[in-house]
């Protein structure tokens, strides 16, 4: 097996999901667009790479030549790092320098590498120290509420916290919903209706951009997976 994954949801107010796993040599996944940023820890032998990965607005082919283990802490929409705003990470990442022992530097302090089972404790410490913050404007906007600030302030704070616009988030999450329906074997024309696309070409363009596959390819992979 070239790769193994294990994931779990979290009860942290900041964390969406926590993943860990192993991938063999020449692992080359195609990662769909993702509206959430994450902290990524990759171990290859004795080497460790730590990075903050931003949200992505299209699918991203990736490649790892060596065997590696990884841990991913994926954050909820609204959680962000004030010193490294999400709009600076969009479609990219920031490599975080290593410190002595099993630790890395983040906002001027050395932090021990988290584990799969203590990620919540690690992130809670980040929040107490102000490294991670919460932007309530994000959830309010996505739920159609009107924050008690100007629309210009809302747009600015939303962009700093997510790197995206509300419209882009809706587009990406709709494509993810459509892909999930296709993987379940739902016919393409039914997916067009259920996911709210104008027609099949609209669905196809969206999935090509955000998922990296056509509806037919996703449907076939779900039937053979």
C-alpha positions as CSV (number, residue, x, y, z in Angstrom):
1,X,0.0,0.0,0.0
2,X,1.5,3.4,-1.0
3,X,-0.3,5.4,1.6
4,X,-2.3,5.0,4.9
5,X,-4.4,7.7,6.6
6,X,-6.2,8.1,9.9
7,X,-8.3,11.1,10.8
8,X,-10.5,12.3,13.6
9,X,-12.7,15.3,14.3
10,X,-11.9,17.5,17.2
11,X,-13.9,19.2,20.0
12,X,-11.5,22.2,19.9
13,X,-13.1,25.5,18.9
14,X,-10.2,26.0,16.6
15,X,-9.6,22.6,14.9
16,X,-11.7,21.1,12.1
17,X,-9.8,17.8,11.7
18,X,-6.6,16.0,12.7
19,X,-4.9,13.6,10.3
20,X,-1.9,11.4,10.5
21,X,-0.5,8.8,8.1
22,X,2.3,7.3,6.1
23,X,3.1,7.5,2.4
24,X,5.6,5.5,0.4
25,X,8.1,6.6,-2.2
26,X,7.0,8.7,-5.2
27,X,3.7,9.5,-3.6
28,X,1.9,12.0,-5.9
29,X,-1.6,12.9,-4.7
30,X,-3.9,15.5,-6.3
31,X,-5.2,17.6,-3.5
32,X,-8.6,19.3,-4.1
33,X,-9.1,23.0,-3.4
34,X,-9.5,23.6,0.3
35,X,-10.9,26.6,2.1
36,X,-9.1,25.8,5.4
37,X,-5.5,26.3,6.3
38,X,-3.4,23.8,8.2
39,X,-0.2,23.1,10.1
40,X,1.7,20.2,8.4
41,X,4.5,18.1,10.1
42,X,6.4,15.8,7.7
43,X,9.1,13.4,8.9
44,X,11.4,11.7,6.4
45,X,14.0,9.6,8.3
46,X,15.7,11.9,10.8
47,X,14.5,15.1,9.0
48,X,11.4,17.1,9.9
49,X,9.7,19.8,7.9
50,X,7.1,22.1,9.5
51,X,4.9,24.4,7.5
52,X,1.7,26.4,7.6
53,X,-0.2,25.7,4.4
54,X,-2.8,28.2,3.3
55,X,-6.2,27.7,1.7
56,X,-6.1,26.8,-2.0
57,X,-8.4,28.0,-4.8
58,X,-7.8,25.2,-7.2
59,X,-6.6,21.6,-7.1
60,X,-2.9,21.1,-6.4
61,X,-0.8,18.2,-7.6
62,X,1.8,17.3,-5.0
63,X,4.8,15.0,-5.0
64,X,7.0,13.4,-2.3
65,X,9.9,11.3,-3.5
66,X,10.8,9.7,-0.2
67,X,8.8,7.7,2.3
68,X,7.4,9.9,5.0
69,X,5.1,10.2,8.0
70,X,2.9,13.2,8.5
71,X,0.6,15.0,10.9
72,X,-1.9,17.6,9.7
73,X,-3.9,19.9,12.0
74,X,-6.6,21.5,9.9
75,X,-8.2,24.6,11.3
76,X,-11.8,25.8,11.3
77,X,-12.9,28.7,9.2
78,X,-12.4,31.7,11.5
79,X,-9.2,30.5,13.2
80,X,-6.1,32.3,12.0
81,X,-2.7,33.5,13.0
82,X,-2.6,37.3,13.4
83,X,1.2,37.5,12.7
84,X,0.8,35.4,9.5
85,X,-2.7,36.3,8.1
86,X,-4.4,33.8,5.8
87,X,-4.3,36.1,2.8
88,X,-0.5,35.9,2.9
89,X,-0.7,32.0,2.8
90,X,-3.3,31.7,0.1
91,X,-2.2,29.1,-2.5
92,X,1.1,28.8,-0.8
93,X,2.8,28.0,2.5
94,X,5.3,29.2,5.0
95,X,8.2,27.0,6.2
96,X,8.6,27.2,10.0
97,X,12.2,26.9,11.2
98,X,13.3,24.1,13.5
99,X,14.5,24.7,17.0
100,X,16.5,22.4,19.3
101,X,15.2,18.9,20.0
102,X,11.7,18.1,18.9
103,X,10.5,21.7,18.5
104,X,10.1,24.5,16.0
105,X,9.9,28.3,16.0
106,X,6.6,30.1,15.7
107,X,6.2,33.8,16.5
108,X,9.5,34.0,18.4
109,X,9.0,31.0,20.6
110,X,10.0,27.3,20.4
111,X,7.1,24.9,20.4
112,X,7.3,21.1,20.9
113,X,6.0,19.1,18.0
114,X,2.4,18.1,18.7
115,X,1.2,14.5,18.4
116,X,-2.0,13.0,17.0
117,X,-3.4,12.6,20.5
118,X,-2.5,15.9,22.0
119,X,-3.2,18.4,19.1
120,X,-6.0,20.0,21.1
121,X,-3.6,20.8,24.0
122,X,-1.0,22.2,21.6
123,X,-3.5,24.4,19.9
124,X,-5.1,25.6,23.2
125,X,-1.6,26.8,24.2
126,X,-1.2,28.6,20.9
127,X,-4.5,30.3,21.6
128,X,-3.6,31.3,25.1
129,X,-0.4,32.9,23.8
130,X,-2.2,34.8,21.1
131,X,-0.5,32.8,18.3
132,X,-3.9,31.6,17.1
133,X,-7.0,33.8,17.3
134,X,-10.7,33.7,16.3
135,X,-12.4,36.0,13.9
136,X,-16.2,36.0,14.6
137,X,-16.9,38.0,11.4
138,X,-16.3,34.8,9.4
139,X,-19.1,32.6,10.8
140,X,-21.5,35.6,11.0
141,X,-20.9,36.4,7.3
142,X,-21.2,32.8,6.1
143,X,-24.5,32.4,8.1
144,X,-26.0,35.5,6.5
145,X,-25.7,37.6,9.7
146,X,-24.7,41.3,9.7
147,X,-21.8,42.1,12.1
148,X,-21.9,45.4,13.9
149,X,-19.1,46.9,11.7
150,X,-19.0,48.4,8.3
151,X,-19.1,46.2,5.2
152,X,-15.6,47.4,4.3
153,X,-14.3,46.2,7.7
154,X,-16.1,42.9,7.3
155,X,-14.4,42.3,3.9
156,X,-11.0,43.2,5.3
157,X,-11.3,41.0,8.4
158,X,-12.8,38.1,6.5
159,X,-9.9,38.2,4.0
160,X,-7.3,38.3,6.7
161,X,-8.8,35.4,8.5
162,X,-9.5,33.1,5.6
163,X,-7.6,34.5,2.6
164,X,-10.8,34.1,0.6
165,X,-14.1,35.8,-0.3
166,X,-17.4,34.3,0.9
167,X,-18.3,33.6,-2.8
168,X,-15.1,31.5,-3.3
169,X,-15.8,29.5,-0.2
170,X,-19.3,28.7,-1.4
171,X,-18.0,27.7,-4.8
172,X,-15.3,25.3,-3.4
173,X,-17.6,23.7,-0.8
174,X,-20.3,23.2,-3.5
175,X,-17.7,21.4,-5.6
176,X,-16.7,19.2,-2.6
177,X,-20.4,18.4,-2.1
178,X,-20.8,17.5,-5.8
179,X,-17.7,15.3,-5.7
180,X,-18.9,13.5,-2.6
181,X,-22.3,12.8,-4.3
182,X,-20.6,11.4,-7.4
183,X,-18.4,9.2,-5.3
184,X,-21.5,7.8,-3.7
185,X,-22.8,6.9,-7.2
186,X,-25.4,9.6,-7.6
187,X,-25.9,10.2,-11.4
188,X,-24.4,13.3,-12.9
189,X,-27.6,15.1,-13.8
190,X,-28.9,14.5,-10.3
191,X,-25.8,16.0,-8.8
192,X,-26.2,19.1,-11.0
193,X,-29.6,19.6,-9.4
194,X,-28.7,18.6,-5.8
195,X,-25.6,20.7,-5.7
196,X,-27.3,23.7,-7.3
197,X,-25.4,24.0,-10.6
198,X,-27.0,25.7,-13.6
199,X,-26.2,22.8,-16.0
200,X,-23.8,19.9,-16.6
201,X,-21.1,22.1,-18.2
202,X,-21.1,24.4,-15.2
203,X,-20.6,21.3,-12.9
204,X,-17.8,20.1,-15.1
205,X,-15.9,23.4,-15.1
206,X,-16.2,23.6,-11.4
207,X,-14.9,20.1,-10.7
208,X,-12.0,20.4,-13.1
209,X,-10.9,23.6,-11.4
210,X,-11.5,22.7,-7.8
211,X,-11.2,18.9,-7.7
212,X,-9.0,18.2,-10.7
213,X,-11.3,15.6,-12.3
214,X,-14.4,15.6,-14.5
215,X,-17.7,14.4,-13.1
216,X,-17.4,11.1,-15.1
217,X,-13.9,10.5,-13.7
218,X,-15.1,11.0,-10.1
219,X,-18.2,8.8,-10.7
220,X,-16.0,6.0,-12.2
221,X,-13.5,6.2,-9.4
222,X,-16.3,5.8,-6.9
223,X,-17.6,2.7,-8.6
224,X,-14.1,1.1,-8.8
225,X,-12.8,2.2,-5.4
